[in-house]
Amino acid sequence: MFENSMWLLVVAGGPLILAILLAYALVTRRRRGPAERRESKQATERLYREEED
């Protein structure tokens, strides 16, 4: 009986934990605002220019 419940935990619990973690990541993901996107783009362009030199 213990083996059956252990397999149930592994087979059903694994995807359940994965779904919970995925939902948590989607909810807590912070989106960048326009100023942050602009600053990131400028920094990327500056790095590319420094690489060319």
N, CA, C and O atoms as a GROMACS GRO file, in nm:
protein
  212
    1MET      N    1   0.082  -0.121   0.000
    1MET     CA    2   0.000   0.000   0.000
    1MET      C    3   0.086   0.127   0.000
    1MET      O    4   0.055   0.225  -0.068
    2PHE      N    5   0.194   0.123   0.077
    2PHE     CA    6   0.282   0.239   0.084
    2PHE      C    7   0.344   0.271  -0.052
    2PHE      O    8   0.360   0.388  -0.088
    3GLU      N    9   0.378   0.166  -0.127
    3GLU     CA   10   0.439   0.186  -0.258
    3GLU      C   11   0.342   0.257  -0.354
    3GLU      O   12   0.384   0.342  -0.432
    4ASN      N   13   0.214   0.220  -0.348
    4ASN     CA   14   0.115   0.283  -0.434
    4ASN      C   15   0.098   0.431  -0.401
    4ASN      O   16   0.089   0.515  -0.492
    5SER      N   17   0.095   0.463  -0.274
    5SER     CA   18   0.078   0.604  -0.236
    5SER      C   19   0.204   0.683  -0.270
    5SER      O   20   0.196   0.801  -0.303
    6MET      N   21   0.320   0.619  -0.262
    6MET     CA   22   0.444   0.687  -0.298
    6MET      C   23   0.444   0.718  -0.448
    6MET      O   24   0.484   0.828  -0.487
    7TRP      N   25   0.401   0.624  -0.532
    7TRP     CA   26   0.395   0.650  -0.676
    7TRP      C   27   0.294   0.759  -0.708
    7TRP      O   28   0.316   0.841  -0.797
    8LEU      N   29   0.182   0.761  -0.635
    8LEU     CA   30   0.082   0.866  -0.654
    8LEU      C   31   0.144   1.002  -0.622
    8LEU      O   32   0.121   1.099  -0.694
    9LEU      N   33   0.221   1.009  -0.516
    9LEU     CA   34   0.289   1.133  -0.479
    9LEU      C   35   0.387   1.176  -0.588
    9LEU      O   36   0.393   1.294  -0.623
   10VAL      N   37   0.462   1.082  -0.641
   10VAL     CA   38   0.561   1.114  -0.744
   10VAL      C   39   0.494   1.155  -0.874
   10VAL      O   40   0.531   1.255  -0.935
   11VAL      N   41   0.394   1.078  -0.917
   11VAL     CA   42   0.331   1.102  -1.046
   11VAL      C   43   0.240   1.225  -1.044
   11VAL      O   44   0.239   1.301  -1.141
   12ALA      N   45   0.165   1.245  -0.938
   12ALA     CA   46   0.073   1.359  -0.931
   12ALA      C   47   0.137   1.479  -0.863
   12ALA      O   48   0.110   1.593  -0.901
   13GLY      N   49   0.221   1.456  -0.766
   13GLY     CA   50   0.282   1.566  -0.691
   13GLY      C   51   0.386   1.642  -0.770
   13GLY      O   52   0.396   1.764  -0.757
   14GLY      N   53   0.465   1.572  -0.850
   14GLY     CA   54   0.569   1.638  -0.928
   14GLY      C   55   0.513   1.744  -1.021
   14GLY      O   56   0.555   1.860  -1.014
   15PRO      N   57   0.419   1.709  -1.108
   15PRO     CA   58   0.361   1.810  -1.197
   15PRO      C   59   0.286   1.920  -1.120
   15PRO      O   60   0.283   2.035  -1.164
   16LEU      N   61   0.227   1.885  -1.008
   16LEU     CA   62   0.158   1.985  -0.928
   16LEU      C   63   0.256   2.087  -0.872
   16LEU      O   64   0.230   2.207  -0.877
   17ILE      N   65   0.368   2.041  -0.820
   17ILE     CA   66   0.470   2.132  -0.769
   17ILE      C   67   0.525   2.217  -0.883
   17ILE      O   68   0.545   2.338  -0.867
   18LEU      N   69   0.549   2.157  -0.997
   18LEU     CA   70   0.599   2.231  -1.113
   18LEU      C   71   0.500   2.339  -1.156
   18LEU      O   72   0.540   2.450  -1.188
   19ALA      N   73   0.371   2.307  -1.158
   19ALA     CA   74   0.268   2.404  -1.196
   19ALA      C   75   0.263   2.519  -1.096
   19ALA      O   76   0.247   2.635  -1.135
   20ILE      N   77   0.275   2.488  -0.968
   20ILE     CA   78   0.275   2.593  -0.866
   20ILE      C   79   0.394   2.685  -0.882
   20ILE      O   80   0.380   2.807  -0.874
   21LEU      N   81   0.512   2.628  -0.905
   21LEU     CA   82   0.631   2.710  -0.924
   21LEU      C   83   0.621   2.796  -1.050
   21LEU      O   84   0.664   2.912  -1.049
   22LEU      N   85   0.567   2.741  -1.156
   22LEU     CA   86   0.549   2.817  -1.280
   22LEU      C   87   0.452   2.933  -1.259
   22LEU      O   88   0.477   3.044  -1.305
   23ALA      N   89   0.342   2.908  -1.191
   23ALA     CA   90   0.245   3.014  -1.162
   23ALA      C   91   0.308   3.122  -1.075
   23ALA      O   92   0.285   3.241  -1.097
   24TYR      N   93   0.386   3.081  -0.977
   24TYR     CA   94   0.454   3.178  -0.889
   24TYR      C   95   0.550   3.266  -0.970
   24TYR      O   96   0.555   3.387  -0.950
   25ALA      N   97   0.625   3.205  -1.060
   25ALA     CA   98   0.720   3.281  -1.141
   25ALA      C   99   0.648   3.380  -1.231
   25ALA      O  100   0.694   3.493  -1.248
   26LEU      N  101   0.537   3.340  -1.289
   26LEU     CA  102   0.462   3.430  -1.376
   26LEU      C  103   0.400   3.546  -1.299
   26LEU      O  104   0.393   3.658  -1.350
   27VAL      N  105   0.354   3.521  -1.178
   27VAL     CA  106   0.290   3.624  -1.098
   27VAL      C  107   0.392   3.724  -1.045
   27VAL      O  108   0.365   3.844  -1.041
   28THR      N  109   0.509   3.676  -1.005
   28THR     CA  110   0.607   3.765  -0.943
   28THR      C  111   0.704   3.828  -1.041
   28THR      O  112   0.787   3.910  -1.002
   29ARG      N  113   0.695   3.791  -1.168
   29ARG     CA  114   0.787   3.848  -1.267
   29ARG      C  115   0.761   3.997  -1.281
   29ARG      O  116   0.648   4.040  -1.302
   30ARG      N  117   0.866   4.074  -1.268
   30ARG     CA  118   0.854   4.219  -1.275
   30ARG      C  119   0.880   4.264  -1.418
   30ARG      O  120   0.979   4.225  -1.480
   31ARG      N  121   0.792   4.347  -1.468
   31ARG     CA  122   0.809   4.399  -1.604
   31ARG      C  123   0.882   4.533  -1.597
   31ARG      O  124   0.862   4.612  -1.505
   32ARG      N  125   0.966   4.556  -1.696
   32ARG     CA  126   1.042   4.681  -1.699
   32ARG      C  127   0.957   4.792  -1.760
   32ARG      O  128   0.879   4.769  -1.852
   33GLY      N  129   0.974   4.911  -1.706
   33GLY     CA  130   0.903   5.026  -1.757
   33GLY      C  131   0.976   5.085  -1.877
   33GLY      O  132   1.083   5.037  -1.914
   34PRO      N  133   0.918   5.188  -1.939
   34PRO     CA  134   0.980   5.248  -2.057
   34PRO      C  135   1.119   5.305  -2.029
   34PRO      O  136   1.209   5.292  -2.112
   35ALA      N  137   1.138   5.367  -1.914
   35ALA     CA  138   1.269   5.425  -1.882
   35ALA      C  139   1.374   5.316  -1.867
   35ALA      O  140   1.487   5.333  -1.914
   36GLU      N  141   1.339   5.205  -1.803
   36GLU     CA  142   1.434   5.095  -1.787
   36GLU      C  143   1.468   5.030  -1.921
   36GLU      O  144   1.583   4.994  -1.945
   37ARG      N  145   1.368   5.015  -2.006
   37ARG     CA  146   1.394   4.958  -2.140
   37ARG      C  147   1.487   5.049  -2.220
   37ARG      O  148   1.580   5.002  -2.286
   38ARG      N  149   1.461   5.179  -2.214
   38ARG     CA  150   1.544   5.274  -2.287
   38ARG      C  151   1.688   5.272  -2.234
   38ARG      O  152   1.783   5.272  -2.313
   39GLU      N  153   1.703   5.269  -2.102
   39GLU     CA  154   1.837   5.266  -2.042
   39GLU      C  155   1.911   5.138  -2.080
   39GLU      O  156   2.031   5.140  -2.107
   40SER      N  157   1.839   5.026  -2.082
   40SER     CA  158   1.900   4.899  -2.120
   40SER      C  159   1.945   4.901  -2.266
   40SER      O  160   2.053   4.852  -2.299
   41LYS      N  161   1.862   4.958  -2.353
   41LYS     CA  162   1.898   4.966  -2.494
   41LYS      C  163   2.021   5.054  -2.514
   41LYS      O  164   2.110   5.021  -2.593
   42GLN      N  165   2.026   5.166  -2.443
   42GLN     CA  166   2.142   5.255  -2.454
   42GLN      C  167   2.269   5.187  -2.404
   42GLN      O  168   2.375   5.202  -2.465
   43ALA      N  169   2.259   5.113  -2.295
   43ALA     CA  170   2.376   5.043  -2.241
   43ALA      C  171   2.423   4.935  -2.338
   43ALA      O  172   2.544   4.915  -2.355
   44THR      N  173   2.330   4.866  -2.402
   44THR     CA  174   2.367   4.764  -2.500
   44THR      C  175   2.438   4.826  -2.619
   44THR      O  176   2.540   4.775  -2.665
   45GLU      N  177   2.385   4.937  -2.668
   45GLU     CA  178   2.448   5.005  -2.781
   45GLU      C  179   2.588   5.055  -2.742
   45GLU      O  180   2.680   5.048  -2.823
   46ARG      N  181   2.604   5.105  -2.619
   46ARG     CA  182   2.734   5.152  -2.573
   46ARG      C  183   2.834   5.036  -2.568
   46ARG      O  184   2.950   5.053  -2.607
   47LEU      N  185   2.790   4.920  -2.521
   47LEU     CA  186   2.880   4.804  -2.516
   47LEU      C  187   2.922   4.760  -2.656
   47LEU      O  188   3.038   4.724  -2.678
   48TYR      N  189   2.828   4.761  -2.751
   48TYR     CA  190   2.863   4.725  -2.889
   48TYR      C  191   2.965   4.823  -2.947
   48TYR      O  192   3.058   4.783  -3.018
   49ARG      N  193   2.948   4.952  -2.919
   49ARG     CA  194   3.044   5.052  -2.969
   49ARG      C  195   3.180   5.031  -2.907
   49ARG      O  196   3.282   5.043  -2.976
   50GLU      N  197   3.186   4.998  -2.776
   50GLU     CA  198   3.314   4.975  -2.710
   50GLU      C  199   3.381   4.851  -2.768
   50GLU      O  200   3.504   4.848  -2.779
   51GLU      N  201   3.305   4.750  -2.804
   51GLU     CA  202   3.361   4.629  -2.862
   51GLU      C  203   3.423   4.658  -2.998
   51GLU      O  204   3.525   4.599  -3.033
   52GLU      N  205   3.363   4.747  -3.075
   52GLU     CA  206   3.414   4.778  -3.209
   52GLU      C  207   3.547   4.852  -3.202
   52GLU      O  208   3.630   4.839  -3.292
   53ASP      N  209   3.566   4.929  -3.097
   53ASP     CA  210   3.692   5.008  -3.085
   53ASP      C  211   3.810   4.924  -3.049
   53ASP      O  212   3.921   4.976  -3.036
   0.00000   0.00000   0.00000
